[in-house]
Amino acid sequence: MKGLFITFEGIDGSGKSTQAMLLKDRFNRLNRPVVFTKEPGGTSLGKKIREILLNDNMNPVSEFLLFAADRKEHAKKIIIPSLSNGKIVISDRFADSSVAYQGFGRGVPIDFINFVHQNILSGLKPDLTFIIDILPETGLERLTEKDRIERGGIDFLSKVREGYLKLARQDKRFVVIDGTVAPEKVANSIWEFISRWEISNG
């Protein structure tokens, strides 16, 4: 039985982590087998990489390659085994984050990012990706503490947001959700879309 792979993306402060957890809880209430994970930090190695990524200044290419190392472990140890067992996997960020943040945001060539992903993920892609969309100004207002990446400011987050929206225009697996409304309304919109998607793809 094939599992279902759902990812949540968006700029910092968008509320994507909250929505990922709410969706996990909803599946749990329905007694559907679900695994929640996140990037960076979904594995023991990922937790160590996360500390480096969020605190140490580095070249954008080095930053991406550290994310890629975490992503490889994440896919191999958590995502692929769970999907093979027919589980629903919900990940707070995945490969699209690097395209948006390191590619559009920091200028790492997107062809290079895609090349690395093709070689480390063996074609693994989410079935659905929800982009929780807000303005950068709103995201920064919501953040009480900022790590190194979040301190990039409005110009940086604007590039990241535009990157996400460009990705959404290129691939139907992306669903852009208005993140400015109440969290329960966001959650309901996500659930309605998943319900329709499962009927269409059942």
Helices and strands as residue ranges (DSSP letters): E 4-9, H 16-29, E 34-38, H 44-55, H 60-74, I 75-79, H 80-84, E 88-92, H 95-98, I 99-105, H 110-121, E 128-133, H 136-142, G 150-152, H 153-170, E 174-178, H 183-201
